[in-house]
Structure formats: C-alpha cells, structure tokens
Amino acid sequence: MSTQVPTFNYKPAEDEQLSSAIVTALSEAKGRDITEDECVLYDNIDTDALNGMFRGKSDGDTIKVEFTTHDAIVVLWWNDELTIQVEDLESDPNH
C-alpha cells in the first residue's frame, strides 16, 4: 500500500519576492517558521539565479525548477502564473 506525501501549493502575490515566497511556502507546508532552522535557504539554492530565471519569462513560457531543502521537495512552476509546490518529506512514512 502506497502512502502519498502531503503536498502544499502556494501562489505568491505579484509583488512578493521569490525567495520570500519560497520561505513562506515551506513554513506553511511544515506548520512552523523555517527561518529558525539551522539550515537556511541560501545554503541550498542561488536565489538570485532563480529570480533571474523567472524575471525573464514571457507569455507562453513554461518553467519548472525542482530542488530539495529543509527535508522537502520544492517545485517552482510557471505557466502564466507562479505556483510553489512543497512536498514535506518529514511527513512521508516511506522516507
């Protein structure tokens, strides 16, 4: 019997910085403030590179970026709007 990992979707406000949106999505998915963790987001990803990638998008572009941080899989998905999907691996009984 397979158990699904809980997935949380977050749609940032248009004026919300991408790095702040990722932190908010992770915190909400985990039910705690991840900024209090020893590992910080900037240790795992280059937020300037992500901002540049998503800033240069145009209509009709599809962008998908996936990475692991804070015991979660984070998927950034752009297809006319940005969605941040977080799969909390700490909640996965099979992990």
PDB file as gemmi writes it, atoms N, CA and C in Angstrom:
CRYST1    1.000    1.000    1.000  90.00  90.00  90.00 P 1                      
ATOM      1  N   MET A   1       0.841  -1.171   0.000  1.00  0.00           N  
ATOM      2  CA  MET A   1       0.000   0.000   0.000  1.00  0.00           C  
ATOM      3  C   MET A   1       0.887   1.235   0.000  1.00  0.00           C  
ATOM      4  N   SER A   2       0.644   2.148  -0.913  1.00  0.00           N  
ATOM      5  CA  SER A   2       1.460   3.342  -1.028  1.00  0.00           C  
ATOM      6  C   SER A   2       0.773   4.516  -0.328  1.00  0.00           C  
ATOM      7  N   THR A   3       1.576   5.303   0.357  1.00  0.00           N  
ATOM      8  CA  THR A   3       1.076   6.480   1.057  1.00  0.00           C  
ATOM      9  C   THR A   3       1.593   7.712   0.342  1.00  0.00           C  
ATOM     10  N   GLN A   4       0.708   8.671   0.097  1.00  0.00           N  
ATOM     11  CA  GLN A   4       1.123   9.879  -0.599  1.00  0.00           C  
ATOM     12  C   GLN A   4       1.735  10.876   0.363  1.00  0.00           C  
ATOM     13  N   VAL A   5       2.766  11.565  -0.102  1.00  0.00           N  
ATOM     14  CA  VAL A   5       3.403  12.628   0.659  1.00  0.00           C  
ATOM     15  C   VAL A   5       2.489  13.845   0.605  1.00  0.00           C  
ATOM     16  N   PRO A   6       2.236  14.490   1.751  1.00  0.00           N  
ATOM     17  CA  PRO A   6       1.396  15.689   1.731  1.00  0.00           C  
ATOM     18  C   PRO A   6       2.019  16.778   0.845  1.00  0.00           C  
ATOM     19  N   THR A   7       1.208  17.375   0.007  1.00  0.00           N  
ATOM     20  CA  THR A   7       1.667  18.419  -0.900  1.00  0.00           C  
ATOM     21  C   THR A   7       0.916  19.705  -0.611  1.00  0.00           C  
ATOM     22  N   PHE A   8       1.655  20.802  -0.573  1.00  0.00           N  
ATOM     23  CA  PHE A   8       1.095  22.114  -0.295  1.00  0.00           C  
ATOM     24  C   PHE A   8       1.367  23.008  -1.492  1.00  0.00           C  
ATOM     25  N   ASN A   9       0.353  23.713  -1.982  1.00  0.00           N  
ATOM     26  CA  ASN A   9       0.522  24.650  -3.092  1.00  0.00           C  
ATOM     27  C   ASN A   9       0.398  26.079  -2.579  1.00  0.00           C  
ATOM     28  N   TYR A  10       1.280  26.942  -3.057  1.00  0.00           N  
ATOM     29  CA  TYR A  10       1.294  28.341  -2.643  1.00  0.00           C  
ATOM     30  C   TYR A  10       1.393  29.217  -3.888  1.00  0.00           C  
ATOM     31  N   LYS A  11       0.540  30.213  -3.976  1.00  0.00           N  
ATOM     32  CA  LYS A  11       0.586  31.176  -5.087  1.00  0.00           C  
ATOM     33  C   LYS A  11       0.990  32.527  -4.507  1.00  0.00           C  
ATOM     34  N   PRO A  12       2.216  32.970  -4.784  1.00  0.00           N  
ATOM     35  CA  PRO A  12       2.679  34.237  -4.226  1.00  0.00           C  
ATOM     36  C   PRO A  12       1.974  35.438  -4.846  1.00  0.00           C  
ATOM     37  N   ALA A  13       1.941  36.513  -4.076  1.00  0.00           N  
ATOM     38  CA  ALA A  13       1.417  37.781  -4.596  1.00  0.00           C  
ATOM     39  C   ALA A  13       2.356  38.278  -5.690  1.00  0.00           C  
ATOM     40  N   GLU A  14       1.841  39.084  -6.599  1.00  0.00           N  
ATOM     41  CA  GLU A  14       2.649  39.544  -7.728  1.00  0.00           C  
ATOM     42  C   GLU A  14       3.879  40.320  -7.291  1.00  0.00           C  
ATOM     43  N   ASP A  15       3.780  41.067  -6.195  1.00  0.00           N  
ATOM     44  CA  ASP A  15       4.896  41.890  -5.743  1.00  0.00           C  
ATOM     45  C   ASP A  15       5.782  41.178  -4.707  1.00  0.00           C  
ATOM     46  N   GLU A  16       5.486  39.904  -4.416  1.00  0.00           N  
ATOM     47  CA  GLU A  16       6.252  39.147  -3.428  1.00  0.00           C  
ATOM     48  C   GLU A  16       7.552  38.627  -4.050  1.00  0.00           C  
ATOM     49  N   GLN A  17       8.666  38.847  -3.371  1.00  0.00           N  
ATOM     50  CA  GLN A  17       9.952  38.343  -3.859  1.00  0.00           C  
ATOM     51  C   GLN A  17       9.929  36.820  -3.853  1.00  0.00           C  
ATOM     52  N   LEU A  18      10.570  36.218  -4.849  1.00  0.00           N  
ATOM     53  CA  LEU A  18      10.552  34.768  -4.995  1.00  0.00           C  
ATOM     54  C   LEU A  18      11.145  34.067  -3.774  1.00  0.00           C  
ATOM     55  N   SER A  19      12.276  34.555  -3.269  1.00  0.00           N  
ATOM     56  CA  SER A  19      12.891  33.903  -2.114  1.00  0.00           C  
ATOM     57  C   SER A  19      11.977  33.979  -0.888  1.00  0.00           C  
ATOM     58  N   SER A  20      11.310  35.096  -0.685  1.00  0.00           N  
ATOM     59  CA  SER A  20      10.363  35.231   0.431  1.00  0.00           C  
ATOM     60  C   SER A  20       9.180  34.292   0.242  1.00  0.00           C  
ATOM     61  N   ALA A  21       8.719  34.155  -0.979  1.00  0.00           N  
ATOM     62  CA  ALA A  21       7.595  33.268  -1.272  1.00  0.00           C  
ATOM     63  C   ALA A  21       7.958  31.809  -0.995  1.00  0.00           C  
ATOM     64  N   ILE A  22       9.191  31.411  -1.334  1.00  0.00           N  
ATOM     65  CA  ILE A  22       9.636  30.047  -1.073  1.00  0.00           C  
ATOM     66  C   ILE A  22       9.681  29.785   0.429  1.00  0.00           C  
ATOM     67  N   VAL A  23      10.217  30.728   1.199  1.00  0.00           N  
ATOM     68  CA  VAL A  23      10.276  30.586   2.656  1.00  0.00           C  
ATOM     69  C   VAL A  23       8.871  30.495   3.240  1.00  0.00           C  
ATOM     70  N   THR A  24       7.961  31.335   2.761  1.00  0.00           N  
ATOM     71  CA  THR A  24       6.573  31.308   3.246  1.00  0.00           C  
ATOM     72  C   THR A  24       5.918  29.969   2.917  1.00  0.00           C  
ATOM     73  N   ALA A  25       6.102  29.495   1.690  1.00  0.00           N  
ATOM     74  CA  ALA A  25       5.502  28.218   1.279  1.00  0.00           C  
ATOM     75  C   ALA A  25       6.044  27.068   2.130  1.00  0.00           C  
ATOM     76  N   LEU A  26       7.350  27.032   2.344  1.00  0.00           N  
ATOM     77  CA  LEU A  26       7.948  25.984   3.173  1.00  0.00           C  
ATOM     78  C   LEU A  26       7.431  26.051   4.610  1.00  0.00           C  
ATOM     79  N   SER A  27       7.363  27.252   5.169  1.00  0.00           N  
ATOM     80  CA  SER A  27       6.889  27.427   6.545  1.00  0.00           C  
ATOM     81  C   SER A  27       5.441  26.992   6.695  1.00  0.00           C  
ATOM     82  N   GLU A  28       4.605  27.377   5.738  1.00  0.00           N  
ATOM     83  CA  GLU A  28       3.196  26.999   5.803  1.00  0.00           C  
ATOM     84  C   GLU A  28       3.010  25.494   5.612  1.00  0.00           C  
ATOM     85  N   ALA A  29       3.788  24.897   4.714  1.00  0.00           N  
ATOM     86  CA  ALA A  29       3.669  23.455   4.473  1.00  0.00           C  
ATOM     87  C   ALA A  29       4.099  22.660   5.701  1.00  0.00           C  
ATOM     88  N   LYS A  30       5.112  23.146   6.394  1.00  0.00           N  
ATOM     89  CA  LYS A  30       5.640  22.437   7.554  1.00  0.00           C  
ATOM     90  C   LYS A  30       4.949  22.825   8.863  1.00  0.00           C  
ATOM     91  N   GLY A  31       4.176  23.894   8.843  1.00  0.00           N  
ATOM     92  CA  GLY A  31       3.472  24.319  10.041  1.00  0.00           C  
ATOM     93  C   GLY A  31       4.376  24.936  11.095  1.00  0.00           C  
ATOM     94  N   ARG A  32       5.526  25.459  10.648  1.00  0.00           N  
ATOM     95  CA  ARG A  32       6.464  26.109  11.567  1.00  0.00           C  
ATOM     96  C   ARG A  32       7.324  27.090  10.774  1.00  0.00           C  
ATOM     97  N   ASP A  33       7.964  28.001  11.470  1.00  0.00           N  
ATOM     98  CA  ASP A  33       8.808  29.006  10.839  1.00  0.00           C  
ATOM     99  C   ASP A  33      10.160  28.385  10.501  1.00  0.00           C  
ATOM    100  N   ILE A  34      10.436  28.180   9.225  1.00  0.00           N  
ATOM    101  CA  ILE A  34      11.695  27.525   8.838  1.00  0.00           C  
ATOM    102  C   ILE A  34      12.888  28.455   8.990  1.00  0.00           C  
ATOM    103  N   THR A  35      12.659  29.750   9.178  1.00  0.00           N  
ATOM    104  CA  THR A  35      13.785  30.665   9.352  1.00  0.00           C  
ATOM    105  C   THR A  35      14.508  30.401  10.663  1.00  0.00           C  
ATOM    106  N   GLU A  36      13.877  29.656  11.560  1.00  0.00           N  
ATOM    107  CA  GLU A  36      14.521  29.297  12.828  1.00  0.00           C  
ATOM    108  C   GLU A  36      15.406  28.059  12.690  1.00  0.00           C  
ATOM    109  N   ASP A  37      15.364  27.388  11.542  1.00  0.00           N  
ATOM    110  CA  ASP A  37      16.185  26.203  11.308  1.00  0.00           C  
ATOM    111  C   ASP A  37      17.652  26.609  11.149  1.00  0.00           C  
ATOM    112  N   GLU A  38      18.538  25.661  11.453  1.00  0.00           N  
ATOM    113  CA  GLU A  38      19.965  25.911  11.297  1.00  0.00           C  
ATOM    114  C   GLU A  38      20.327  26.069   9.820  1.00  0.00           C  
ATOM    115  N   CYS A  39      19.722  25.288   8.960  1.00  0.00           N  
ATOM    116  CA  CYS A  39      19.957  25.341   7.519  1.00  0.00           C  
ATOM    117  C   CYS A  39      19.087  26.449   6.916  1.00  0.00           C  
ATOM    118  N   VAL A  40      19.698  27.375   6.219  1.00  0.00           N  
ATOM    119  CA  VAL A  40      18.928  28.450   5.599  1.00  0.00           C  
ATOM    120  C   VAL A  40      18.809  28.206   4.101  1.00  0.00           C  
ATOM    121  N   LEU A  41      17.797  28.779   3.510  1.00  0.00           N  
ATOM    122  CA  LEU A  41      17.514  28.575   2.091  1.00  0.00           C  
ATOM    123  C   LEU A  41      18.718  28.916   1.205  1.00  0.00           C  
ATOM    124  N   TYR A  42      19.445  29.981   1.542  1.00  0.00           N  
ATOM    125  CA  TYR A  42      20.556  30.430   0.709  1.00  0.00           C  
ATOM    126  C   TYR A  42      21.728  29.450   0.720  1.00  0.00           C  
ATOM    127  N   ASP A  43      21.752  28.515   1.691  1.00  0.00           N  
ATOM    128  CA  ASP A  43      22.795  27.490   1.710  1.00  0.00           C  
ATOM    129  C   ASP A  43      22.548  26.438   0.634  1.00  0.00           C  
ATOM    130  N   ASN A  44      21.300  26.315   0.168  1.00  0.00           N  
ATOM    131  CA  ASN A  44      20.918  25.251  -0.758  1.00  0.00           C  
ATOM    132  C   ASN A  44      20.696  25.699  -2.196  1.00  0.00           C  
ATOM    133  N   ILE A  45      20.269  26.932  -2.382  1.00  0.00           N  
ATOM    134  CA  ILE A  45      19.957  27.385  -3.746  1.00  0.00           C  
ATOM    135  C   ILE A  45      20.467  28.805  -3.969  1.00  0.00           C  
ATOM    136  N   ASP A  46      20.638  29.158  -5.216  1.00  0.00           N  
ATOM    137  CA  ASP A  46      21.038  30.510  -5.600  1.00  0.00           C  
ATOM    138  C   ASP A  46      19.762  31.282  -5.935  1.00  0.00           C  
ATOM    139  N   THR A  47      19.284  32.049  -4.961  1.00  0.00           N  
ATOM    140  CA  THR A  47      18.016  32.761  -5.161  1.00  0.00           C  
ATOM    141  C   THR A  47      18.125  33.838  -6.237  1.00  0.00           C  
ATOM    142  N   ASP A  48      19.314  34.430  -6.418  1.00  0.00           N  
ATOM    143  CA  ASP A  48      19.483  35.419  -7.492  1.00  0.00           C  
ATOM    144  C   ASP A  48      19.288  34.768  -8.861  1.00  0.00           C  
ATOM    145  N   ALA A  49      19.809  33.560  -9.027  1.00  0.00           N  
ATOM    146  CA  ALA A  49      19.637  32.840 -10.299  1.00  0.00           C  
ATOM    147  C   ALA A  49      18.168  32.511 -10.534  1.00  0.00           C  
ATOM    148  N   LEU A  50      17.476  32.064  -9.479  1.00  0.00           N  
ATOM    149  CA  LEU A  50      16.040  31.770  -9.623  1.00  0.00           C  
ATOM    150  C   LEU A  50      15.263  33.025  -9.984  1.00  0.00           C  
ATOM    151  N   ASN A  51      15.556  34.137  -9.290  1.00  0.00           N  
ATOM    152  CA  ASN A  51      14.859  35.387  -9.587  1.00  0.00           C  
ATOM    153  C   ASN A  51      15.068  35.779 -11.044  1.00  0.00           C  
ATOM    154  N   GLY A  52      16.305  35.643 -11.532  1.00  0.00           N  
ATOM    155  CA  GLY A  52      16.599  35.982 -12.918  1.00  0.00           C  
ATOM    156  C   GLY A  52      15.865  35.092 -13.898  1.00  0.00           C  
ATOM    157  N   MET A  53      15.789  33.813 -13.591  1.00  0.00           N  
ATOM    158  CA  MET A  53      15.111  32.860 -14.472  1.00  0.00           C  
ATOM    159  C   MET A  53      13.621  33.198 -14.592  1.00  0.00           C  
ATOM    160  N   PHE A  54      12.996  33.506 -13.480  1.00  0.00           N  
ATOM    161  CA  PHE A  54      11.564  33.769 -13.509  1.00  0.00           C  
ATOM    162  C   PHE A  54      11.254  35.210 -13.923  1.00  0.00           C  
ATOM    163  N   ARG A  55      12.204  36.115 -13.772  1.00  0.00           N  
ATOM    164  CA  ARG A  55      12.009  37.501 -14.191  1.00  0.00           C  
ATOM    165  C   ARG A  55      12.011  37.599 -15.714  1.00  0.00           C  
ATOM    166  N   GLY A  56      12.793  36.752 -16.385  1.00  0.00           N  
ATOM    167  CA  GLY A  56      12.932  36.825 -17.829  1.00  0.00           C  
ATOM    168  C   GLY A  56      11.876  36.062 -18.610  1.00  0.00           C  
ATOM    169  N   LYS A  57      10.848  35.608 -17.961  1.00  0.00           N  
ATOM    170  CA  LYS A  57       9.816  34.805 -18.626  1.00  0.00           C  
ATOM    171  C   LYS A  57       8.959  35.669 -19.544  1.00  0.00           C  
ATOM    172  N   SER A  58       8.335  35.042 -20.519  1.00  0.00           N  
ATOM    173  CA  SER A  58       7.370  35.734 -21.361  1.00  0.00           C  
ATOM    174  C   SER A  58       6.121  34.882 -21.490  1.00  0.00           C  
ATOM    175  N   ASP A  59       5.070  35.490 -22.008  1.00  0.00           N  
ATOM    176  CA  ASP A  59       3.811  34.758 -22.170  1.00  0.00           C  
ATOM    177  C   ASP A  59       4.042  33.495 -22.996  1.00  0.00           C  
ATOM    178  N   GLY A  60       3.449  32.422 -22.553  1.00  0.00           N  
ATOM    179  CA  GLY A  60       3.572  31.155 -23.247  1.00  0.00           C  
ATOM    180  C   GLY A  60       4.741  30.312 -22.774  1.00  0.00           C  
ATOM    181  N   ASP A  61       5.670  30.915 -22.004  1.00  0.00           N  
ATOM    182  CA  ASP A  61       6.791  30.147 -21.465  1.00  0.00           C  
ATOM    183  C   ASP A  61       6.312  29.219 -20.354  1.00  0.00           C  
ATOM    184  N   THR A  62       6.942  28.072 -20.262  1.00  0.00           N  
ATOM    185  CA  THR A  62       6.723  27.166 -19.139  1.00  0.00           C  
ATOM    186  C   THR A  62       8.085  26.925 -18.503  1.00  0.00           C  
ATOM    187  N   ILE A  63       8.161  27.162 -17.194  1.00  0.00           N  
ATOM    188  CA  ILE A  63       9.401  26.965 -16.457  1.00  0.00           C  
ATOM    189  C   ILE A  63       9.086  26.069 -15.268  1.00  0.00           C  
ATOM    190  N   LYS A  64       9.947  25.079 -15.050  1.00  0.00           N  
ATOM    191  CA  LYS A  64       9.799  24.207 -13.882  1.00  0.00           C  
ATOM    192  C   LYS A  64      11.180  24.001 -13.278  1.00  0.00           C  
ATOM    193  N   VAL A  65      11.288  24.302 -11.990  1.00  0.00           N  
ATOM    194  CA  VAL A  65      12.528  24.109 -11.259  1.00  0.00           C  
ATOM    195  C   VAL A  65      12.193  23.306 -10.013  1.00  0.00           C  
ATOM    196  N   GLU A  66      12.976  22.266  -9.744  1.00  0.00           N  
ATOM    197  CA  GLU A  66      12.735  21.410  -8.586  1.00  0.00           C  
ATOM    198  C   GLU A  66      14.026  21.275  -7.792  1.00  0.00           C  
ATOM    199  N   PHE A  67      13.928  21.398  -6.473  1.00  0.00           N  
ATOM    200  CA  PHE A  67      15.083  21.212  -5.612  1.00  0.00           C  
ATOM    201  C   PHE A  67      14.612  20.721  -4.250  1.00  0.00           C  
ATOM    202  N   THR A  68      15.564  20.212  -3.472  1.00  0.00           N  
ATOM    203  CA  THR A  68      15.262  19.716  -2.136  1.00  0.00           C  
ATOM    204  C   THR A  68      15.939  20.608  -1.114  1.00  0.00           C  
ATOM    205  N   THR A  69      15.198  20.990  -0.084  1.00  0.00           N  
ATOM    206  CA  THR A  69      15.710  21.784   1.022  1.00  0.00           C  
ATOM    207  C   THR A  69      14.809  21.580   2.228  1.00  0.00           C  
ATOM    208  N   HIS A  70      15.349  21.688   3.418  1.00  0.00           N  
ATOM    209  CA  HIS A  70      14.567  21.585   4.660  1.00  0.00           C  
ATOM    210  C   HIS A  70      13.696  20.323   4.690  1.00  0.00           C  
ATOM    211  N   ASP A  71      14.244  19.208   4.241  1.00  0.00           N  
ATOM    212  CA  ASP A  71      13.516  17.936   4.196  1.00  0.00           C  
ATOM    213  C   ASP A  71      12.197  18.061   3.435  1.00  0.00           C  
ATOM    214  N   ALA A  72      12.251  18.780   2.333  1.00  0.00           N  
ATOM    215  CA  ALA A  72      11.070  18.948   1.479  1.00  0.00           C  
ATOM    216  C   ALA A  72      11.519  19.080   0.025  1.00  0.00           C  
ATOM    217  N   ILE A  73      10.657  18.647  -0.872  1.00  0.00           N  
ATOM    218  CA  ILE A  73      10.871  18.870  -2.298  1.00  0.00           C  
ATOM    219  C   ILE A  73      10.068  20.122  -2.666  1.00  0.00           C  
ATOM    220  N   VAL A  74      10.761  21.081  -3.270  1.00  0.00           N  
ATOM    221  CA  VAL A  74      10.124  22.329  -3.677  1.00  0.00           C  
ATOM    222  C   VAL A  74      10.109  22.367  -5.200  1.00  0.00           C  
ATOM    223  N   VAL A  75       8.939  22.610  -5.760  1.00  0.00           N  
ATOM    224  CA  VAL A  75       8.794  22.722  -7.212  1.00  0.00           C  
ATOM    225  C   VAL A  75       8.253  24.107  -7.514  1.00  0.00           C  
ATOM    226  N   LEU A  76       9.011  24.871  -8.314  1.00  0.00           N  
ATOM    227  CA  LEU A  76       8.556  26.172  -8.796  1.00  0.00           C  
ATOM    228  C   LEU A  76       8.039  25.941 -10.204  1.00  0.00           C  
ATOM    229  N   TRP A  77       6.824  26.333 -10.443  1.00  0.00           N  
ATOM    230  CA  TRP A  77       6.177  26.054 -11.724  1.00  0.00           C  
ATOM    231  C   TRP A  77       5.590  27.343 -12.276  1.00  0.00           C  
ATOM    232  N   TRP A  78       6.023  27.737 -13.467  1.00  0.00           N  
ATOM    233  CA  TRP A  78       5.476  28.917 -14.128  1.00  0.00           C  
ATOM    234  C   TRP A  78       4.792  28.479 -15.404  1.00  0.00           C  
ATOM    235  N   ASN A  79       3.511  28.770 -15.518  1.00  0.00           N  
ATOM    236  CA  ASN A  79       2.742  28.561 -16.733  1.00  0.00           C  
ATOM    237  C   ASN A  79       1.643  29.610 -16.683  1.00  0.00           C  
ATOM    238  N   ASP A  80       1.992  30.840 -17.063  1.00  0.00           N  
ATOM    239  CA  ASP A  80       1.148  32.030 -16.994  1.00  0.00           C  
ATOM    240  C   ASP A  80       1.004  32.588 -15.581  1.00  0.00           C  
ATOM    241  N   GLU A  81       1.361  31.820 -14.541  1.00  0.00           N  
ATOM    242  CA  GLU A  81       1.462  32.325 -13.174  1.00  0.00           C  
ATOM    243  C   GLU A  81       2.361  31.383 -12.388  1.00  0.00           C  
ATOM    244  N   LEU A  82       2.912  31.888 -11.295  1.00  0.00           N  
ATOM    245  CA  LEU A  82       3.837  31.094 -10.499  1.00  0.00           C  
ATOM    246  C   LEU A  82       3.092  30.318  -9.424  1.00  0.00           C  
ATOM    247  N   THR A  83       3.409  29.037  -9.311  1.00  0.00           N  
ATOM    248  CA  THR A  83       2.919  28.190  -8.228  1.00  0.00           C  
ATOM    249  C   THR A  83       4.135  27.550  -7.578  1.00  0.00           C  
ATOM    250  N   ILE A  84       4.142  27.552  -6.250  1.00  0.00           N  
ATOM    251  CA  ILE A  84       5.194  26.877  -5.498  1.00  0.00           C  
ATOM    252  C   ILE A  84       4.548  25.676  -4.834  1.00  0.00           C  
ATOM    253  N   GLN A  85       5.062  24.504  -5.135  1.00  0.00           N  
ATOM    254  CA  GLN A  85       4.530  23.258  -4.575  1.00  0.00           C  
ATOM    255  C   GLN A  85       5.580  22.689  -3.622  1.00  0.00           C  
ATOM    256  N   VAL A  86       5.149  22.321  -2.413  1.00  0.00           N  
ATOM    257  CA  VAL A  86       6.059  21.779  -1.417  1.00  0.00           C  
ATOM    258  C   VAL A  86       5.566  20.394  -0.993  1.00  0.00           C  
ATOM    259  N   GLU A  87       6.445  19.402  -1.112  1.00  0.00           N  
ATOM    260  CA  GLU A  87       6.163  18.054  -0.608  1.00  0.00           C  
ATOM    261  C   GLU A  87       7.025  17.864   0.639  1.00  0.00           C  
ATOM    262  N   ASP A  88       6.394  17.767   1.796  1.00  0.00           N  
ATOM    263  CA  ASP A  88       7.101  17.654   3.066  1.00  0.00           C  
ATOM    264  C   ASP A  88       7.542  16.213   3.291  1.00  0.00           C  
ATOM    265  N   LEU A  89       8.831  15.949   3.099  1.00  0.00           N  
ATOM    266  CA  LEU A  89       9.366  14.590   3.226  1.00  0.00           C  
ATOM    267  C   LEU A  89       9.380  14.115   4.672  1.00  0.00           C  
ATOM    268  N   GLU A  90       9.359  15.023   5.630  1.00  0.00           N  
ATOM    269  CA  GLU A  90       9.314  14.637   7.040  1.00  0.00           C  
ATOM    270  C   GLU A  90       7.997  13.951   7.376  1.00  0.00           C  
ATOM    271  N   SER A  91       6.971  14.213   6.592  1.00  0.00           N  
ATOM    272  CA  SER A  91       5.665  13.609   6.816  1.00  0.00           C  
ATOM    273  C   SER A  91       5.494  12.300   6.072  1.00  0.00           C  
ATOM    274  N   ASP A  92       6.481  11.924   5.261  1.00  0.00           N  
ATOM    275  CA  ASP A  92       6.396  10.709   4.440  1.00  0.00           C  
ATOM    276  C   ASP A  92       6.822   9.488   5.255  1.00  0.00           C  
ATOM    277  N   PRO A  93       5.915   8.570   5.542  1.00  0.00           N  
ATOM    278  CA  PRO A  93       6.280   7.390   6.316  1.00  0.00           C  
ATOM    279  C   PRO A  93       7.226   6.459   5.568  1.00  0.00           C  
ATOM    280  N   ASN A  94       7.352   6.604   4.254  1.00  0.00           N  
ATOM    281  CA  ASN A  94       8.224   5.735   3.466  1.00  0.00           C  
ATOM    282  C   ASN A  94       9.626   6.305   3.312  1.00  0.00           C  
ATOM    283  N   HIS A  95       9.867   7.516   3.794  1.00  0.00           N  
ATOM    284  CA  HIS A  95      11.156   8.185   3.608  1.00  0.00           C  
ATOM    285  C   HIS A  95      12.085   7.925   4.755  1.00  0.00           C  
TER     286      HIS A  95                                                      
END                                                                             
